[in-house]
Amino acid sequence: MSIREKSITNKIGDIASGLYETALLDEIKKYNVPLHLGIITDGNRRYARSIGLSENEGHVRGKDKLDEVLNWSREAGIKIVTVYAFSTENFKRDDGEVRFLFDLINDSLNGLLKDDRVYKYKIRVEVIGDLKGLPDYLRKTIKNVEETTKDFNEFRFNLAIGYGGRQEIINAVKNIATDVCGGKISVDDINEETVRNYLYDGSLPDPDLIFRTSGEERISNFLLWQSAYSELYFADVNWPELKKLDFLRAIYSYQTRKRRFGK
C-alpha cells in the first residue's frame, strides 16, 4: 500500500471512529451516568518505555490525558471525578522521580487557577490525602486552589495525593478513638456514618464507578472504604494512550450493570 493509500485509509478510520464516538455518547446520555467516577491513572511509565521516552515524559503525557478525560467526563454528565494522582506507596520511588511528580502536580494545580474552564464550569478542586509528607510549596499551592474554588459547585475534581486507603482508615480510627477518650462521642455513636465523617472528605459520595487503565485488575489501596459497592472497569490501554472511545465504553458498561448493593 502506498503512503497516499495509507493516509486515506487512516482518515477513513478516524472518521468512522469519530462517528461511533458520537453515536455512543448520544446513547450514554439517554441513561444514568455515574455521579462519581474514580480513576486510577496507571501505565505512564510503561507507555513511555514502550515508545522510547523518559519516564518523566510519560508522566507529562499522563497529565495531558487527564485534561482530556475531565472534558469527556463533563460532556457525559458526570459531576464528580476523583483521580489517584500520588499514592503513599509512590513515596518509595526514586527521589528524582518523586520531585518531578511533585513539581508536575504543582504546575498542574497552578495551571487550573489560570484555566477559564474552572471558572466557566464552576469546578471545585480539592485534594484528599495525608499532606504532611508533601513539600511546603505544594501544600501552599493546594491551599490556594482549594480556597479559590471552594464555592464552585457544578463539578468536583478531586486529586488523591499522598493518599492510601488503609492509611485513611487508620487515621479515621485514631481520630475517633481520640474523640471517644475526650468525651466528644461515645462508643455507641460509632456507625458507618461516623466513620465516613472522619475520612479525608466525608462529604464525598461513594464512587459509582472506578476505572483503571493499563490492564491491571486491582484497586491498589484507592478509596477502600468508599468503594465497597463501586462498579469496577479495567481497560487494557496505558493511561496516556486512552481514547475517548475507551472511556465511553467504560461508561456504557457501567450502564448495563444491575447494582444491587448486597440486596
Secondary structure, 3 states (H helix, E strand, C coil): CCHHHHHHHHHHHHHHHHHHHHHHHHHHCCCCCCCEEEEECCCHHHHHHHCCCCHHHHHHHHHHHHHHHHHHHHHHCCCEEEEEEEEHHHHHCCHHHHHHHHHHHHHHHHHHHCCHHHHHCCEEEEEECCHHHCCHHHHHHHHHHHHHHCCCCCEEEEEEEEECHHHHHHHHHHHHHHHHHCCCCCHHHCCHHHHHHCCCCCCCCCCCEEEECCCCCCCCCCCCCCCCCCEEEECCCCHHHCCHHHHHHHHHHHHCCCCCCCC
